Amino acid sequence: MFRRLNDAPYLLLSLTSLFWAGNIVVGRLAAGHVPPIGLAFLRWVIASAILMPFAWPLLRREWTLLRGHVVVVLVLSLTGIAAFNTMMYWGLQYTPAINALLIQSTGPLMIAFWSLAINRERLSLGQLAGILLSLLGVFVIICRGDPAVALHIDFNVGDLWAIAAMVIYGAYSALLARRPGMTPIGFLTVTTVLGSLMLAPLFIWERMEGVPFHADLKTLAVVVYIGVFPSVLAYLCFIRGVHLVGPNRAAPFFHLMPVFGSVLAIAFLGESFHLYHAVGYALVLSGIAIATLWGRRRTAVPPPE
């Protein structure tokens, strides 16, 4: 079963979006309760602690390979682990989840830009058509089927942080095509440890500044969830998915996040299902199908060494 999952890129990428949709909801829930740097730092410390026992035997064999790619691993740790998550959590202190989901929908376009700049890969016609169609589905869901709603979405400083975070994550996604050919769990462990070390001085500064940090059951539940699902499981799925199909074909799956977010709200928050949900879901899924089936061209991702 695990082997089948490991070779099913679209299922892996769908699970990634599901776990990251939960991350936005939980990150917004933690706003004002756990400071953003502390939340990001604890997230990766927990992830590192979970991964290390499984990764250590692999890292001993992959050490030589790792040493030959120090620069790219450091850049990936900074962008995808330390910077992106901290900036997104900072933005969620000020912006509602609907804004964050809307901004995260720019992910495929950010990835396309950086894939062109870094890997010289252009979007195929199918990929572009699929991204635009699924983006339309995102707007239908977020605007609740009424285009006028978009005119009344209030943007604030938190949105700027979220936009900057997505720019950085687009670079991270494109750079994944150049990661060393380590096992996904070995690579993720190295980057989470390095990302935690990068965040440690900022975490100490945040504590010295006396930023409120509520050590209670709510905080424990939040950090355990984000340490396991959006961190360990989602990143392993994303890294493997990008390895199998390349960043541009993986990018449209970002648009599943508002789909999953609305489904979670209906299932757990008692929100109602409306026709615009069905229309939005259909557009998103159609766009992803077009981008993945029609847009066959992909970035060459190095095989495991």
Phi, psi and chi 1 to 4 in degrees:
 res  aa     phi    psi   chi1   chi2   chi3   chi4
   1 MET       -  -45.5  178.9  178.4  177.3      -
   2 PHE   -62.3  -40.4  175.4   77.2      -      -
   3 ARG   -63.7  -39.4 -177.7  171.7  -64.7  178.9
   4 ARG   -63.9  -43.4  -71.3 -176.4  179.5  178.9
   5 LEU   -62.6  -40.1  176.1   62.6      -      -
   6 ASN   -65.5  -21.6 -161.2   44.3      -      -
   7 ASP  -108.7   19.1  -67.5  -33.6      -      -
   8 ALA  -117.3   81.8      -      -      -      -
   9 PRO   -59.9  -37.3   21.2  -33.0      -      -
  10 TYR   -74.2  -31.2  -56.2  133.7      -      -
  11 LEU   -69.7  -41.4  177.7   56.2      -      -
  12 LEU   -60.4  -43.9  -69.5  169.8      -      -
  13 LEU   -70.2  -32.3  -66.4  167.8      -      -
  14 SER   -66.8  -42.1  -61.8      -      -      -
  15 LEU   -63.5  -38.2  -71.2  173.0      -      -
  16 THR   -56.1  -48.4  -59.3      -      -      -
  17 SER   -64.8  -37.2  -66.1      -      -      -
  18 LEU   -61.8  -48.2  172.6   60.6      -      -
  19 PHE   -67.3  -37.0  -62.6  145.8      -      -
  20 TRP   -74.1  -29.1  -78.6  -14.2      -      -
  21 ALA   -62.6  -42.6      -      -      -      -
  22 GLY   -62.7  -32.5      -      -      -      -
  23 ASN   -64.1  -39.5 -175.9   50.1      -      -
  24 ILE   -65.1  -44.9  -68.9  -65.1      -      -
  25 VAL   -62.6  -47.7  175.5      -      -      -
  26 VAL   -68.8  -37.8  172.2      -      -      -
  27 GLY   -62.3  -37.9      -      -      -      -
  28 ARG   -69.6  -37.9  178.4   58.3 -177.9  166.6
  29 LEU   -62.0  -33.5  179.6   66.8      -      -
  30 ALA   -80.6  -10.9      -      -      -      -
  31 ALA   -58.0  128.5      -      -      -      -
  32 GLY    83.2   -8.3      -      -      -      -
  33 HIS  -108.5  -42.3 -160.5   78.2      -      -
  34 VAL  -127.3  125.1 -174.7      -      -      -
  35 PRO   -65.6  153.3   22.2  -31.2      -      -
  36 PRO   -62.1  -42.0   18.5  -30.5      -      -
  37 ILE   -67.4  -43.1  -63.6  174.0      -      -
  38 GLY   -61.1  -39.5      -      -      -      -
  39 LEU   -64.7  -45.8 -172.3   59.6      -      -
  40 ALA   -65.9  -42.8      -      -      -      -
  41 PHE   -62.6  -49.4  175.7   71.2      -      -
  42 LEU   -64.4  -35.2  -68.3  174.1      -      -
  43 ARG   -56.4  -48.7  168.0 -178.8 -178.2  169.8
  44 TRP   -81.2  -26.2  -64.6  118.5      -      -
  45 VAL   -64.5  -45.1  167.2      -      -      -
  46 ILE   -63.3  -44.6  -68.8  173.1      -      -
  47 ALA   -60.8  -43.0      -      -      -      -
  48 SER   -62.7  -41.6  -60.9      -      -      -
  49 ALA   -64.8  -36.0      -      -      -      -
  50 ILE   -70.4  -41.1  -66.7  171.3      -      -
  51 LEU   -78.5  -35.6  -70.8  165.9      -      -
  52 MET   -56.5  -44.5 -174.0   57.9   74.0      -
  53 PRO   -59.4  -33.4  -22.9   34.0      -      -
  54 PHE   -80.8  -31.8  -57.7   98.0      -      -
  55 ALA   -87.5  -23.6      -      -      -      -
  56 TRP   -56.3  -47.1 -178.8 -110.9      -      -
  57 PRO   -60.9  -33.9  -21.1   33.0      -      -
  58 LEU   -71.5  -40.6  -58.6  172.5      -      -
  59 LEU   -64.8  -32.2  -67.7  176.0      -      -
  60 ARG   -64.1  -34.1  -65.5  176.9   64.8 -178.3
  61 ARG   -81.4  -27.8  -63.3 -162.1  -58.6  -94.5
  62 GLU   -98.3    7.1  -63.0  172.7  -17.6      -
  63 TRP   -60.3  -43.2 -179.7 -111.1      -      -
  64 THR   -62.4  -42.7  -58.1      -      -      -
  65 LEU   -62.5  -40.5  179.8   61.1      -      -
  66 LEU   -64.0  -42.7  177.0   62.3      -      -
  67 ARG   -61.7  -27.6  -73.4 -165.5  -56.6  173.4
  68 GLY   -79.6   -5.3      -      -      -      -
  69 HIS  -131.9   37.2  -62.6   80.1      -      -
  70 VAL   -60.5  -44.9  170.9      -      -      -
  71 VAL   -63.2  -49.5  174.4      -      -      -
  72 VAL   -66.0  -35.3   69.3      -      -      -
  73 VAL   -67.0  -40.6  170.1      -      -      -
  74 LEU   -63.5  -42.0  -74.3  172.1      -      -
  75 VAL   -66.0  -41.4  172.6      -      -      -
  76 LEU   -66.1  -36.4  -73.3  166.7      -      -
  77 SER   -66.0  -40.6  -58.4      -      -      -
  78 LEU   -68.5  -46.5  175.3   62.9      -      -
  79 THR   -76.5  -54.8   53.9      -      -      -
  80 GLY   -82.0  -23.2      -      -      -      -
  81 ILE  -106.3  -62.0  -55.7  -61.8      -      -
  82 ALA   -74.2  -53.7      -      -      -      -
  83 ALA   -77.3  -52.0      -      -      -      -
  84 PHE   -56.5  -52.8  164.6   69.8      -      -
  85 ASN   -67.0  -40.6  -65.5  -81.0      -      -
  86 THR   -62.2  -44.0  -54.0      -      -      -
  87 MET   -67.1  -37.6  -65.5  171.0   71.8      -
  88 MET   -67.3  -42.9 -175.5   60.2   72.2      -
  89 TYR   -64.7  -36.4  -71.6  144.8      -      -
  90 TRP   -62.6  -43.6 -157.6  -68.4      -      -
  91 GLY   -63.0  -36.6      -      -      -      -
  92 LEU   -69.7  -10.8  -74.2  169.0      -      -
  93 GLN   -69.0  -22.2  -59.3  -73.5  -52.5      -
  94 TYR  -121.9  -21.4  -54.9   98.7      -      -
  95 THR  -114.4  145.4 -167.3      -      -      -
  96 PRO   -71.4  161.9   23.4  -32.4      -      -
  97 ALA   -60.0  -33.4      -      -      -      -
  98 ILE   -62.5  -39.4 -171.8  172.0      -      -
  99 ASN   -65.2  -42.5  -71.0   40.5      -      -
 100 ALA   -63.0  -41.2      -      -      -      -
 101 LEU   -65.0  -38.7  -72.8  168.2      -      -
 102 LEU   -63.2  -44.9  178.5   60.6      -      -
 103 ILE   -67.7  -39.0  -68.7  167.0      -      -
 104 GLN   -64.4  -19.7  -78.2 -153.5  -35.1      -
 105 SER   -69.8  -12.6  -60.7      -      -      -
 106 THR   -79.0   -4.8   65.6      -      -      -
 107 GLY   -50.0  -49.7      -      -      -      -
 108 PRO   -59.4  -37.6  -28.1   37.0      -      -
 109 LEU   -69.8  -37.9  -59.9  178.8      -      -
 110 MET   -63.7  -42.9  -60.5  -67.4 -175.4      -
 111 ILE   -65.2  -40.8  -66.9  173.1      -      -
 112 ALA   -61.4  -41.8      -      -      -      -
 113 PHE   -61.7  -49.5  169.3   78.3      -      -
 114 TRP   -72.3  -30.3  -75.4  109.6      -      -
 115 SER   -64.2  -37.6  -67.9      -      -      -
 116 LEU   -69.1  -44.2  176.7   61.8      -      -
 117 ALA   -70.0  -38.6      -      -      -      -
 118 ILE   -95.2  -44.8  -64.9  172.8      -      -
 119 ASN  -105.3   -1.2  -57.7  -36.2      -      -
 120 ARG    57.4   35.0  -63.1  -67.2 -173.5  -94.9
 121 GLU  -104.6  123.6 -178.7 -168.1   11.8      -
 122 ARG   -94.2  149.9  -70.2 -178.8  171.6   85.2
 123 LEU   -65.9  137.6  -76.6  171.9      -      -
 124 SER   -76.7  165.7   70.0      -      -      -
 125 LEU   -59.6  -40.7  179.8   61.4      -      -
 126 GLY   -64.7  -40.7      -      -      -      -
 127 GLN   -64.3  -44.5  -70.2  166.5  -16.3      -
 128 LEU   -63.3  -45.1  179.0   59.5      -      -
 129 ALA   -62.0  -42.3      -      -      -      -
 130 GLY   -65.8  -41.3      -      -      -      -
 131 ILE   -62.3  -45.6  -73.1  172.8      -      -
 132 LEU   -66.7  -39.2  -66.8  178.4      -      -
 133 LEU   -67.1  -43.8 -176.6   60.6      -      -
 134 SER   -69.2  -31.7   58.2      -      -      -
 135 LEU   -64.7  -37.9 -175.5   60.9      -      -
 136 LEU   -61.4  -40.2  175.6   60.7      -      -
 137 GLY   -62.4  -37.6      -      -      -      -
 138 VAL   -60.7  -44.8  168.8      -      -      -
 139 PHE   -65.3  -37.3  -84.1   99.6      -      -
 140 VAL   -61.3  -43.0  169.3      -      -      -
 141 ILE   -67.6  -49.2  -65.0  169.3      -      -
 142 ILE   -68.3  -36.5  -69.4  176.8      -      -
 143 CYS   -87.5    4.6  -65.7      -      -      -
 144 ARG    55.6   36.5  -57.8 -169.9  -64.6  -82.5
 145 GLY    77.9    2.0      -      -      -      -
 146 ASP  -119.7  107.4 -178.0    3.2      -      -
 147 PRO   -57.4  -26.1  -22.9   33.3      -      -
 148 ALA   -64.6  -24.5      -      -      -      -
 149 VAL   -60.6  -33.8  171.3      -      -      -
 150 ALA   -61.3  -27.7      -      -      -      -
 151 LEU   -74.9  -14.1  -59.3  176.0      -      -
 152 HIS  -112.9   10.2  -58.0  -71.0      -      -
 153 ILE   -76.1  122.6  -63.4  176.9      -      -
 154 ASP   -86.5  124.2  -65.2  -36.4      -      -
 155 PHE  -103.3  147.3  -69.6   95.0      -      -
 156 ASN  -145.3 -170.6   53.6   53.0      -      -
 157 VAL   -62.5  -29.5   65.7      -      -      -
 158 GLY   -62.2  -33.3      -      -      -      -
 159 ASP   -66.0  -35.6  -59.2  -48.2      -      -
 160 LEU   -64.1  -41.0  -62.7  178.8      -      -
 161 TRP   -62.5  -42.2  -79.9  100.8      -      -
 162 ALA   -66.3  -40.1      -      -      -      -
 163 ILE   -64.0  -45.5  -69.3  170.2      -      -
 164 ALA   -60.5  -38.1      -      -      -      -
 165 ALA   -62.1  -40.7      -      -      -      -
 166 MET   -70.2  -33.8  -70.4  -49.9  -58.2      -
 167 VAL   -60.2  -45.0  171.7      -      -      -
 168 ILE   -66.2  -40.4  -71.0  173.4      -      -
 169 TYR   -70.1  -29.2 -158.4   78.2      -      -
 170 GLY   -61.8  -41.7      -      -      -      -
 171 ALA   -63.9  -43.1      -      -      -      -
 172 TYR   -59.1  -45.8  168.5   79.4      -      -
 173 SER   -62.5  -42.2  -60.1      -      -      -
 174 ALA   -67.7  -38.3      -      -      -      -
 175 LEU   -69.5  -20.3  -79.8  169.9      -      -
 176 LEU   -58.3  -26.4  -84.2  178.0      -      -
 177 ALA   -65.3  -16.1      -      -      -      -
 178 ARG  -110.1   10.7  -59.8 -167.8  177.5 -168.1
 179 ARG   -66.5  155.6   73.1  175.6 -179.2   87.5
 180 PRO   -62.8  153.9   21.0  -31.9      -      -
 181 GLY   -78.6   49.3      -      -      -      -
 182 MET   -82.8  167.3  -57.0  169.5   62.4      -
 183 THR   -64.5  147.3   55.2      -      -      -
 184 PRO   -56.0  -40.5  -28.1   35.7      -      -
 185 ILE   -70.0  -35.6 -169.0  170.3      -      -
 186 GLY   -67.0  -44.7      -      -      -      -
 187 PHE   -63.9  -45.3  169.8   74.6      -      -
 188 LEU   -63.3  -39.2  180.0   58.9      -      -
 189 THR   -62.2  -45.2  -57.4      -      -      -
 190 VAL   -60.2  -45.6  169.7      -      -      -
 191 THR   -70.7  -34.6   54.6      -      -      -
 192 THR   -69.0  -38.5   57.4      -      -      -
 193 VAL   -65.0  -46.5  169.9      -      -      -
 194 LEU   -64.3  -41.0  -70.4  173.4      -      -
 195 GLY   -62.4  -39.4      -      -      -      -
 196 SER   -62.6  -43.1  -60.5      -      -      -
 197 LEU   -63.9  -37.0  -67.7  173.6      -      -
 198 MET   -66.0  -34.8  -67.4  173.1 -176.9      -
 199 LEU   -83.4  -19.0  -72.8  170.8      -      -
 200 ALA   -55.5  -47.5      -      -      -      -
 201 PRO   -61.4  -37.4  -21.7   32.9      -      -
 202 LEU   -68.6  -36.9  -65.6  175.0      -      -
 203 PHE   -63.7  -43.6  176.6   68.9      -      -
 204 ILE   -61.8  -42.8  -65.8  171.5      -      -
 205 TRP   -61.6  -43.2  167.6   82.2      -      -
 206 GLU   -61.4  -40.8 -170.5  177.8   64.3      -
 207 ARG   -68.6  -38.2  -58.4  -51.5  -31.1  122.6
 208 MET   -66.7  -28.8  -68.5  177.5   64.0      -
 209 GLU   -77.0  -10.1  -72.5  -67.0  -55.1      -
 210 GLY    76.0   25.6      -      -      -      -
 211 VAL   -63.1  130.8 -179.9      -      -      -
 212 PRO   -54.7  131.5  -25.8   35.2      -      -
 213 PHE  -137.6  113.0 -174.4  106.5      -      -
 214 HIS   -94.1  107.3  -59.0  -83.8      -      -
 215 ALA   -87.5   89.2      -      -      -      -
 216 ASP  -143.8 -173.7   53.1   22.2      -      -
 217 LEU   -65.3  -33.8  -71.4  177.1      -      -
 218 LYS   -62.7  -45.2  178.1  179.7  177.6  179.9
 219 THR   -62.6  -42.8  -63.7      -      -      -
 220 LEU   -60.3  -45.2  178.2   62.6      -      -
 221 ALA   -63.5  -41.7      -      -      -      -
 222 VAL   -63.3  -50.8  165.5      -      -      -
 223 VAL   -69.9  -32.4  -63.0      -      -      -
 224 VAL   -67.5  -43.1  168.1      -      -      -
 225 TYR   -61.3  -51.4  171.3   81.2      -      -
 226 ILE   -72.3  -22.5   65.1  172.9      -      -
 227 GLY   -74.4  -25.9      -      -      -      -
 228 VAL   -99.2  -56.3  175.2      -      -      -
 229 PHE   -82.7  -59.7  -68.7   94.4      -      -
 230 PRO   -71.0  -15.9  -13.3   28.0      -      -
 231 SER   -99.3  -74.7  -55.8      -      -      -
 232 VAL   -64.8  -58.0  174.4      -      -      -
 233 LEU   -70.0  -46.4  -62.7  180.0      -      -
 234 ALA   -65.1  -43.1      -      -      -      -
 235 TYR   -68.9  -38.4  -89.4   72.2      -      -
 236 LEU   -61.3  -42.7  -75.8  174.5      -      -
 237 CYS   -64.3  -43.1  -69.1      -      -      -
 238 PHE   -67.8  -45.6 -174.3   65.9      -      -
 239 ILE   -60.1  -45.2  -69.3  167.0      -      -
 240 ARG   -67.4  -40.1  178.1   63.0  177.9  170.0
 241 GLY   -63.0  -43.3      -      -      -      -
 242 VAL   -65.6  -37.8  170.4      -      -      -
 243 HIS   -60.5  -38.4  172.1   79.8      -      -
 244 LEU   -79.0  -36.3  -68.6  173.3      -      -
 245 VAL  -123.0   -6.9  -58.7      -      -      -
 246 GLY    87.3  158.0      -      -      -      -
 247 PRO   -64.5  -38.5   17.2  -28.2      -      -
 248 ASN   -68.6  -37.4  -85.7  -13.5      -      -
 249 ARG   -78.0  -21.0  -75.9  175.4   65.8 -169.0
 250 ALA   -80.8  -26.4      -      -      -      -
 251 ALA   -57.2  -43.1      -      -      -      -
 252 PRO   -59.4  -18.9  -25.3   35.2      -      -
 253 PHE   -68.8  -14.3  -76.0   81.4      -      -
 254 PHE   -57.0  -31.8  -88.8   82.2      -      -
 255 HIS   -73.6   -7.6  -69.3  156.1      -      -
 256 LEU   -76.2  -15.5  -78.5  175.9      -      -
 257 MET   -62.5  -48.6  -81.5 -172.1  -85.1      -
 258 PRO   -66.2  -27.3   18.6  -30.5      -      -
 259 VAL   -63.5  -52.3  172.0      -      -      -
 260 PHE   -64.9  -37.0  -75.3  130.8      -      -
 261 GLY   -60.6  -43.1      -      -      -      -
 262 SER   -70.4  -36.3   60.8      -      -      -
 263 VAL   -63.3  -42.9  169.9      -      -      -
 264 LEU   -62.7  -39.0  -69.8  172.5      -      -
 265 ALA   -65.8  -38.8      -      -      -      -
 266 ILE   -67.6  -41.1  -68.4  168.3      -      -
 267 ALA   -74.3  -40.0      -      -      -      -
 268 PHE  -112.3  -18.2  -63.2  104.4      -      -
 269 LEU  -110.0    2.3  -59.7  179.9      -      -
 270 GLY    75.5   15.9      -      -      -      -
 271 GLU   -73.5  156.2  -63.9 -170.8    8.6      -
 272 SER   -89.5  150.5  -58.5      -      -      -
 273 PHE   -89.4  131.3 -177.1   84.1      -      -
 274 HIS  -124.4  168.8  -62.6  -78.9      -      -
 275 LEU   -59.5  -36.9  177.7   61.2      -      -
 276 TYR   -64.1  -27.6   66.0   78.4      -      -
 277 HIS   -62.1  -48.0  -73.7  113.1      -      -
 278 ALA   -62.4  -42.8      -      -      -      -
 279 VAL   -63.8  -45.8  173.4      -      -      -
 280 GLY   -62.4  -44.6      -      -      -      -
 281 TYR   -59.7  -44.0  -62.9  166.0      -      -
 282 ALA   -62.2  -42.2      -      -      -      -
 283 LEU   -66.2  -44.2  -71.2  170.4      -      -
 284 VAL   -62.1  -49.0  169.2      -      -      -
 285 LEU   -65.6  -36.3  -65.5  174.9      -      -
 286 SER   -66.2  -41.7  -62.2      -      -      -
 287 GLY   -63.0  -42.5      -      -      -      -
 288 ILE   -64.3  -40.8  -68.7  172.4      -      -
 289 ALA   -62.4  -43.1      -      -      -      -
 290 ILE   -64.5  -45.0  -70.0  171.5      -      -
 291 ALA   -65.7  -33.1      -      -      -      -
 292 THR   -91.2  -31.5   54.2      -      -      -
 293 LEU   -94.4  -40.3  -61.3  177.3      -      -
 294 TRP   -84.8  -37.3 -175.0   19.7      -      -
 295 GLY   -90.2   73.3      -      -      -      -
 296 ARG   -74.4  -24.3  -72.0  -74.2 -176.3 -176.6
 297 ARG   -64.9  140.7 -170.8  175.3   61.9 -173.5
 298 ARG  -141.4  161.2   51.9  158.9  -70.6 -175.8
 299 THR   -72.5  140.7  -61.0      -      -      -
 300 ALA   -73.3  116.6      -      -      -      -
 301 VAL  -104.4  128.7 -178.6      -      -      -
 302 PRO   -60.6  135.4   22.5  -32.4      -      -
 303 PRO   -71.9  161.5   27.9  -34.4      -      -
 304 PRO   -58.9  137.0  -21.3   31.6      -      -
 305 GLU   -96.4      -  -61.4  178.6   14.3      -
